[in-house]
Amino acid sequence: MLDQARQGDTGHGDYVDFFVTGMTAAGQYHCADCGYGVTVYATLPQCPMCSGTMWEPAAWTAVARTQRV
């Protein structure tokens, strides 16, 4: 079951894209293991808190929140 969660497979067609350390990315991400947040504009680092290597895009940004209001 943990493997399915890491892959973002909920069985209902909803999923979360995970990114790994070293991938080129821009934006806000949270460590999939501990939840630590980073903002990057180059490559995703290894998590400085738990050494995790899986990252999940942040659920919201200030821009997205402003557009909904």
CORDA-V186156 format. One record per pair of residues at least 6 apart in sequence whose C-alpha atoms are under 6 Angstrom apart, sorted by the first residue. I is the first residue (numbers start at 0). J is the second residue. D is the distance in Angstrom with one decimal. If there is no record, write none. Layout:
BEGIN
i: [I & I]
j: [J & J]
d: [D & D]
END
This chain:
BEGIN
i: [7 & 7 & 8 & 17 & 17 & 18 & 18 & 19 & 19 & 19 & 20 & 20 & 20 & 20 & 21 & 21 & 22 & 22 & 23 & 23 & 24 & 24 & 25 & 25 & 26 & 26 & 27 & 27 & 27 & 28 & 28 & 28 & 28 & 28 & 28 & 29 & 29 & 29 & 29 & 30 & 31 & 31 & 31 & 45 & 45]
j: [14 & 15 & 14 & 54 & 55 & 53 & 54 & 52 & 53 & 54 & 43 & 44 & 45 & 52 & 42 & 43 & 42 & 43 & 41 & 42 & 41 & 42 & 39 & 40 & 38 & 39 & 37 & 38 & 57 & 36 & 37 & 54 & 55 & 56 & 57 & 35 & 36 & 54 & 55 & 54 & 53 & 54 & 55 & 51 & 52]
d: [4.6 & 4.7 & 5.4 & 5.5 & 4.9 & 5.7 & 4.9 & 5.4 & 4.7 & 5.9 & 4.9 & 5.2 & 5.5 & 5.0 & 5.3 & 5.2 & 5.3 & 5.7 & 5.5 & 4.3 & 5.7 & 5.6 & 5.2 & 4.2 & 5.4 & 5.5 & 5.7 & 4.4 & 5.4 & 5.6 & 5.4 & 6.0 & 5.4 & 4.3 & 4.9 & 5.3 & 4.3 & 5.5 & 5.2 & 4.7 & 5.4 & 5.3 & 6.0 & 5.9 & 5.3]
END
